[in-house]
């Protein structure tokens, strides 16, 4: 349950918004509102999918980490982390 609750619909080749997805989750964030559809493909980055879900559904930003963790736990995915490094000279690493 995220906020209010989560019902998982993880049937192969699920259609949502005229596209085919590996998973479509029914996400109930608020008890007084109907569940929202969270489509996800295993090739997607969980954090990017969560961010798109939050933005497209006008969900409070405070749910972003929770939605990301939910996607990871339900799909076995791992949220990517990007480490930025700057190397001027490849031979010396400086």
C-alpha positions, 0 to 999 in steps of 0.5 A, spaced: 500 500 500 503 506 497 499 512 501 492 508 501 494 502 497 496 498 491 493 492 487 498 489 483 496 487 476 502 484 473 500 480 467 505 479 461 503 484 455 498 488 459 496 494 455 495 501 458 494 508 454 494 504 447 501 501 449 504 494 451 507 494 458 510 488 462 507 490 468 501 495 469 500 497 477 493 499 480 496 505 485 491 507 490 495 513 493 489 517 496 483 513 499 478 518 496 480 517 489 480 512 484 487 508 483 492 510 478 495 506 472 502 505 473 505 502 466 512 499 467 517 495 462 523 491 465 527 495 460 525 502 464 529 505 469 525 505 475 526 512 478 525 515 471 518 511 470 516 513 477 518 520 476 514 520 469 508 517 473 508 522 479 508 528 473 503 525 469 498 524 474 500 530 478 502 526 484 505 530 490 513 529 489 513 526 496 511 520 493 517 519 488 522 515 492 516 510 495 513 509 488 521 508 485 522 503 491 515 500 490 517 498 482 523 495 484 520 491 489 515 488 485 519 487 478 526 486 481 529 492 478 534 496 481 534 504 481 540 507 477 544 512 480 549 516 476 556 518 478 558 524 474 566 524 473 570 529 469 577 527 466 581 531 462 586 527 460 585 519 459 592 517 460 593 520 467 586 521 469 587 528 471 
